[in-house]
């Protein structure tokens, strides 16, 4: 597996090898021992599956606050997404900066989004299946969001204004300016 540090080095793109023939392919998407040897040692406790029927569906920007903060390993099993991570660790040299990676069934890439980051994605195709592992259980009392199109963050979602398909929760998410981050760079 190829491990690629993004321009925010704590966010990592994983590119599993695929072994294919006329039937299709096989790919090992996570191997705890190999990843731990590379310094990526996580105890994933829950797998999540998100299906989005429409192209332009935005899910995010979400976070789960301590003590139930989550590291996520995200991949797209059908279709394609633009996956986004925003550093919200107070004191981080990359605070309020974001990275985005295209994840698709075709390219097989995965994105490791550590604790202390807002996370979201937009579907680039209809009928997109996104599967992700997390290292802490979902806790509704720790759940939060920031507006996906906040001007202070300036994330380029590749969408025309007003074109995003949003949940009521995401449409009502607060601005980044009103967000009091529960994360710090040294504690992430």
NUKEMI-16725 format. One line per 5 residues: their letters; for each residue x, y, z of C-alpha. Coordinates in steps of 0.001 Angstrom, whole numbers, plus 500000, padded with zeros to 6 digits. Example, Ala and Ser with C-alpha at 12.3 -4.5 7.8 and 13.67 -1.06 7.14 Angstrom:
REM NUKEMI-16725
as = 512300:495500:507800  513670:498940:507140
END
This chain:
REM NUKEMI-16725
xxxxx = 500000:500000:500000  501303:503432:499103  501053:506036:501887  501010:509649:500683  501093:512659:503035
xxxxx = 498898:515517:501799  499878:519177:502107  498522:518895:505666  500823:516003:506665  498478:514552:509328
xxxxx = 495897:513852:506598  497079:510796:504673  496017:509333:501350  496263:505561:501187  496501:503840:497825
xxxxx = 495976:500091:498206  497362:497802:495528  494860:495999:493379  495396:492522:492005  493140:491991:489030
xxxxx = 492259:489606:486270  489296:488993:484000  487000:488446:486995  487745:491792:488659  490223:492609:491414
xxxxx = 491226:491981:495025  492526:494747:497288  493558:494804:500945  492135:498113:502208  493416:497965:505796
xxxxx = 496031:495915:507589  496525:497015:511170  500039:495535:511575  501347:497083:508340  499800:500446:509098
xxxxx = 501128:500442:512674  504613:499786:511279  504119:502941:509155  503088:504961:512236  499353:504740:511549
xxxxx = 498134:502768:514550  494370:503033:515047  491876:500787:516761  488870:501073:514471  485670:500146:516324
xxxxx = 482847:500969:513906  482261:500832:510142  479784:503258:508547  478166:503206:505108  476662:506291:503469
xxxxx = 474651:506139:500243  473844:509287:498256  471485:509005:495300  472115:512417:493752  475246:513988:492313
xxxxx = 476074:517158:494283  475049:515747:497665  477164:517349:500387  477616:515672:503748  479540:517850:506167
xxxxx = 481431:519519:507493  481098:517234:510519  483079:516484:513648  482679:514560:516848  484066:516384:519902
xxxxx = 486213:514855:522645  485980:512571:524474  484452:510759:521477  486523:512423:518725  487056:510188:515721
xxxxx = 489797:509362:513265  488165:508266:509997  489403:506100:507148  487182:506967:504169  486762:505236:500815
xxxxx = 484234:505311:497999  483022:501856:496992  480728:503015:494175  480824:506247:492220  483115:509132:493144
xxxxx = 483385:511841:495798  485532:514824:496644  486549:514176:500254  487474:517210:502370  489326:517592:505683
xxxxx = 489685:520960:507476  492222:521381:510297  490500:522856:513365  493193:522088:515942  493841:525309:517838
xxxxx = 497573:526129:517566  498144:523994:514455  500358:525525:511751  497640:524532:509263  494661:525767:511332
xxxxx = 491597:526502:509135  493340:525067:506058  491768:522260:504050  492738:519440:501742  490571:517582:499264
xxxxx = 491077:514275:497481  488982:512562:494848  488060:509093:496065  486344:506742:493666  485525:503117:493084
xxxxx = 487835:503341:490096  490937:504777:491804  490523:502853:495094  492099:505656:497125  491294:506206:500787
xxxxx = 491699:509255:503018  492740:509045:506660  491220:512022:508491  492562:512331:512050  490889:513699:515143
xxxxx = 490791:517480:515150  489532:517873:511598  486160:518780:510161  485207:516208:507529  482812:516226:504619
xxxxx = 482359:515174:501021  480429:515997:497887  479276:513300:495485  480687:513659:491980  478421:510940:490588
xxxxx = 474920:509732:491336  474544:506584:493437  477706:506991:495505  478500:504544:498297  480970:505816:500914
xxxxx = 482356:503452:503542  484430:504607:506464  485978:503217:509608  486118:505225:512847  488135:504718:516021
xxxxx = 485415:505918:518437  481743:505075:518624  479168:507592:517443  477946:509757:520326  475077:512135:519451
xxxxx = 475936:514426:522362  479410:515005:520831  478179:515492:517261  478672:518854:515552  478938:520585:512194
xxxxx = 480186:523736:510498  478624:525232:507384  480166:523492:504339  480322:526651:502194  481604:529013:504861
xxxxx = 483477:531882:503186  486147:531964:505922  487166:528401:505015  486843:528807:501262  486565:525106:500431
xxxxx = 486214:524596:496675  483460:522003:496386  483196:522379:492603  479507:523282:492918  477532:526218:491595
xxxxx = 476010:528384:494357  472784:526812:495607  473438:523501:493813  474326:521423:496893  471884:518760:498033
xxxxx = 471900:519107:501845  470243:517598:504885  468292:519993:507110  471048:519612:509722  473824:520574:507300
xxxxx = 471804:523471:505855  471437:524875:509394  475062:524325:510459  476727:527320:512114  479440:529431:510522
xxxxx = 483131:528829:511148  483260:532187:512930  480705:530880:515461  482563:527590:515926  484512:527206:519184
xxxxx = 486872:524351:518418  487187:521670:521114  490497:520505:519578  494061:521602:520192  497152:520807:518162
xxx = 499094:519250:521009  496176:517084:522177  495109:515791:518738
END
